[in-house]
């Protein structure tokens, strides 16, 4: 083999090695978490008694626009029929209130309150602002914050409550159900292939590092002890703000291994780029919030694999040949096998879509570079320039 062939083979080996290591860490995390939960069920930890489903409030900030919204809201009522439910709707969102009323009418026995929310101030996080408005209405022992495109399940709710036996906050594992169209399938492929190998490995040694804003739960007294939602309204990424507050107070985050299902309708390529850009801007904020050692580890774990894969494919295309083609085919076959096996283990079945998955990961280095270079996002009908989680500016469209 010449030098170029050896380089491509080396990239393939490095890529597969990192992927296998992350899968092994994910498996370790799942096993250790299940052992902790079993131990806590047998011998409850001091100050962490079990939370019953009737002692839960589900809080969902709502923004209309997605045709799947009503089904997502109904899923909440099916998954948590004994819980109290708060749906937070902008007072000028007529369609949002209509959808909430239609969803509530399908399960009239569930305790649902639709809360009209005034306009969010320019310097506040639109989601955290709504959560702060709901805080006084949370009177149960615990609460769960659920995004309006998330279809929680009874098993997912039970996992969140189990997590509160062993940690101060528990968070769900996202699993996307593809919406209509190829861009929705591309988004689902990206999340389903990345989530298990992103969120679980960092919790292999104990407390998770991050909180997924899609679904998370906390005891109400813990929220009060941390100062409530009010001080967080000036922090744009609410999940990062909560995670930082919990860890800063010496608390622990439980990363559950039970999937919570999400379905987002992505209309076109522009909508896909806008959503991915926002996610990666927020990911950059989360990485910068870490200590130097963890920052390096996270970059190696999450940015390096995509860069290796892009380099591998580019090297093979630059000078096609048998050795390079074999390296690419072997690496992609190993990639699909590892991802599908992880999905079967955690979610019950393989959800791997090889073509969309490969396209999503190859685009990732360029998308992340764009997020670092242009920190301008669109979120919940607003646009911001994001300098830091506590420093952002609303901008005109």
Number of C-alpha atoms within 10 A of each C-alpha: 9 7 8 15 20 14 16 25 24 15 24 25 17 18 23 22 15 17 20 17 14 22 21 16 19 24 21 16 25 21 13 16 23 15 12 16 19 15 14 20 15 8 11 15 14 8 7 14 14 17 20 14 18 14 16 26 26 24 27 27 22 27 19 20 12 16 12 16 24 20 16 22 25 19 19 25 27 16 17 23 18 17 21 23 23 21 24 25 23 21 13 12 15 12 14 22 22 13 18 23 16 14 20 20 12 12 14 11 11 18 15 20 16 16 19 16 19 13 12 15 12 14 16 19 23 23 22 24 25 28 23 16 16 19 17 9 14 17 14 17 18 23 26 23 20 24 21 27 23 26 27 26 19 17 14 23 24 16 23 27 27 23 29 25 26 24 21 20 26 27 32 28 26 25 25 26 20 20 20 13 12 15 21 23 21 22 25 27 26 22 18 25 28 17 17 24 24 17 24 23 24 22 23 21 12 15 18 23 21 22 25 17 19 22 28 27 27 23 22 20 14 16 19 11 9 15 12 17 21 14 13 22 23 22 23 25 22 23 24 22 22 21 22 19 16 19 16 11 11 9 15 20 25 28 32 26 26 22 21 25 21 22 25 22 21 22 15 12 13 11 15 16 15 14 16 19 24 19 16 20 24 22 17 17 18 23 17 14 16 14 9 11 8 15 15 12 13 17 13 13 19 16 14 16 22 20 19 22 24 19 18 25 19 13 20 21 13 10 11 12 11 10 17 25 20 15 22 22 14 15 22 18 13 18 19 18 14 18 23 19 18 23 21 13 14 17 18 12 12 18 20 21 17 17 10 17 21 20 13 20 20 18 13 19 19 13 18 19 13 15 21 14 10 13 19 22 22 17 16 11 9 13 15 20 15 20 13 18 19 17 12 20 15 17 13 7 8
